[in-house]
């Protein structure tokens, strides 16, 4: 049955509003050796509808295992498509994220399918507006090293992107990560005492062109390192105001 509805309509074309980001809190933890089955890191009092980025680094040479990350509140983190990013020597970097977080303290647990020591980094981010979605990720596995480490890179397709990246130590016992370059903020850096490796994660909110990771290391020529870079976006569509004379036919829903 057709229905005729006469309404006043004035069309205002909305513009998209892209979020500005803020770091809320961060933490890091690791276990060493082959015995631990899980590694946990805590984020107290996480705010509802934020996003948590978690990276997991494995510093050994074993192959054929998987990783799962949970928040202690019944939620599982999503693994990015290019995780794990695996170096020629077997080191692995996973990137995970949890969108629309619950308002709760988190005990983030990383569980490898084969018990082994790992390093876990976690950062809570707050978007100023909108709904957060995963955008893209990319992995770099070069065979020769440089300082600074400047692979991989991503090109933002819009403003308001969050970039987050993670890396295990480029070379066991040498070439320690010493900082990050312009535009980036290092979230946390941890040293794995059992083998003198370190791991690091970083982020930035201001990318407007092709943007590469930028870690500095204490020596050049490191090989076998691997890094993963992730982008997330948050978009808010403003309300549409309708006024004027219009006839609508059929089943019409206006929200």
MOWOWO-V203061 format. One record per run of one state. SS is the DSSP state (alpha for helix, beta for strand, coil for the rest). FROM is the first residue (numbers start at 0). TO is the last residue. If there is no record, write none. Layout:
SS;FROM;TO  SS;FROM;TO
This chain:
coil;0;3  beta;4;6  coil;7;14  beta;15;17  coil;18;19  beta;20;29  coil;30;36  beta;37;45  coil;46;49  beta;50;57  coil;58;65  beta;66;69  coil;70;74  beta;75;75  coil;76;76  beta;77;78  coil;79;83  beta;84;85  coil;86;90  beta;91;97  coil;98;102  beta;103;111  coil;112;116  beta;117;126  coil;127;129  beta;130;139  coil;140;147  beta;148;148  coil;149;151  beta;152;153  coil;154;159  beta;160;167  coil;168;169  beta;170;170  coil;171;172  beta;173;173  coil;174;175  beta;176;179  coil;180;183  beta;184;191  coil;192;195  beta;196;203  coil;204;209  beta;210;211  coil;212;213  beta;214;216  coil;217;225  beta;226;236  coil;237;244  beta;245;247  coil;248;254
